[in-house]
Amino acid sequence: MKITVLVVCAFLIIGLAKAQDLQKNSFEISTFRNASNDGQIPVSSMLNYGISFNYDRYFFKRWNVGAGLGFGDFNGKGYNGAFEEFYEFKSNRNYTQYHIRVGFEPIQTKRFILGVQAEFQRFSYNAIIDRWSGGPGQPGDDPRRVTLGRAHVSGGFFGPYGIFNFSERFFLRGNYLIGIPELNYDWWSTNMSLGVGYRF
């Protein structure tokens, strides 16, 4: 996913000098909050929040394509459906995320823009990726071992976003997206973000 984001960014930056006069490019710093749960009883949930850096470029006036990366904190309750019970491993999660997105803006005014976007996101965090349980007669004194590693989750999101223009170059952007992360069984997620950006 890292390579995909870098390729998309490189593609967007091509022709940057020509686009500068038209202000087709934008850079944004935003805070995000991703909340997910499995909808079962008892409910298992994940809550991720942090800061992301995003680059977007406009095509055909109303369409835009963007890519970004973020980092922050991971919090989980319950069980993720694979090997891990979230409460067992609470610290040093080292949460990171990458995303690419496509947006369309049917409403564009001088001060306000309303659009819809589709986003593919992949996030990673330190996790229990394997579990071994021993017993009487098994080698070793510890009847239970876990393997720590890097867990990766991908998902698709869709929803509206709004932009308020402070001036021709500076703006405030907010997103509210709904999606399904790819886990061992169905989870439901919401993604909210609020950021400030600069057009160039």
N, C-alpha and C positions, 0 to 999 in steps of 0.2 A: 504493500500500500504506500510505503514511503516513496518508492520509485514512481508510482503512478502520480502521486501529488506533485513530485518534482517535475515530471514530464508535462503535466497540465500547466504548472506555473511557467515553465519554459515556453510552452506554446502561447500562453496568454501574453507574455512579455514581448514576443516577436512583434515587430511593428510598433513598439512603444513610443518611439520618437514621433511618429506620424499621429498617433492617437492623443498625444499630450495636448495639442491645441484644441481638440474636441472634448477633452476631459472624459474620455471613455474608461479610464482606469480608476480604481479606488482601492485604498488600503484601510483596513478596519481593525481595531482592537476591541474585543468584546469579552464580557463575562458570560459564562454559560452554566446551565443546570440541566443535567440529564437524569430523569427519574424513571425507573423501570420496576415492574413487578410481574409476578407470574399468575396473579388472579386466583390462586388456590388458597385453601385454608389448611394450616396457617400460611400467611402470605410471606413469600420470599421477595426481597426487594434490593435494588441497587440505587445509590444516589451518588452521582458524580458532579463535581462543580469545579470551575477554575477559570482560566483566561485563555483565549485563542487569538491567533493572528491570521487575518484573512486577506486575500487579494482577489479582486473581481475585475472582469473586463466586459464592457457592453458590446453587443453585436446587433445590428439592425435596429438600433435605438431602444427597443423594449426588451430585448433578450440579454441575459448576462450569464457568464460562466465563471465560477470561482473555485478556489482551493485554499485550504488552510490547515493549520496545526494548532494543537492546544495541549495544555498540561494542567494538572490540578489534583484534587483529592478524590479518593474512592471510599465509599462507605456501603457496606452490605449487611443485610440481615437474612437469616434463614439459610437456604441451600440452593446452589446454582444448577442442580440437576446432573452434574458430572461427578467430580470427586470432592468438591469443596463445600464445607460448611463455613459460611462467611465469618462467623464469630470466632473461629479458631485462629484467624490470621488477620489482625486488625491494622497493623502498622507497616510502614515502608511499602505501600502499594505502588508508588511511582506511576501514577496514571498518566497516559498520553493518548491523544486522539488525532486522527487525520481525516479530512473530508474533502469531497469534491461536490459541487452543487451547480444546478442549472435553474435560473429564475426567469419569470416572465412578468412584466408590469403592465397590466391593462389600464391602470389609472396613474397618470403622471401629471402633476401640477407643479407650479413654481415652488410651493412649500411642502407638498405632501405627495408621497408615492405609495401605492398599494400594489403588492405583487404576490405571486405564489411561487414556491420553489420545491424542487425535488433534490434530496441530498443523500449521498452514499457516505456512510461514516464507518470507520474502523477504529476501535479503541483497544488499548492493551493495558494490563496491570499485572503486578506480581501476584501469583496465586499457587494453590496446591494443584498440581497437574497429574499426580499419580499417588496411589495409596496402596499400602501393603499391610496385611494383617497376618501375624503369625499365630502360634498357639503352642500347646504342649508338644515337645519333640521337635519343634522348628529351630533351625539354627539362629543364634543370636539371643540376647537377653531381652531385647525390646520387642514385645509382641505386635507393635504397631509402628509403621514408618510412613512418612509422607515425603513426596518429592516436590520441592518448590521450583517454580519456573515462571515463564511469561505466558499469560493467557491472552488470546486475541479474540475479539468479538466484532462481527460486521453486522450492519443493519441498514435498512432503507427508511427514509423519513420524507414526509410530505406535509406542507402546510403554508399558511400565509406569512408575509412579513410586511412591515411598514417602515417607511423612511421619512423623517422630518428634516428638511433642509434648513440649517441655520443660515447658510449663505450659498453661493455658487459652488464652493469647494468643501465646506464642512457640513456634516450631517450626523443624525442620530438614527440608528437602525435597531429594530426589534423583531425577533422571530418567535413563532410558536409552531413547532412541528410535532407530528405524531408518527410513530414508526414501530417496527418490530425488529428487535435485535435477534441475531441468529444464535440461539442457545440450544440446549438439548430438548427443550420443549418450549411451547409458546410463551413469550413474554410480551408485555405491552409497554411502550416507552413514550415519554414526552420530552421534548427538547426545547428549552427556552433560552434565549440569549438577548443581551442588550449591549450595544457598543457604539462607539463614536468612530467616524471615518473621515477620510480626506480624499477628494477627487483630484486627479492630475492628468 
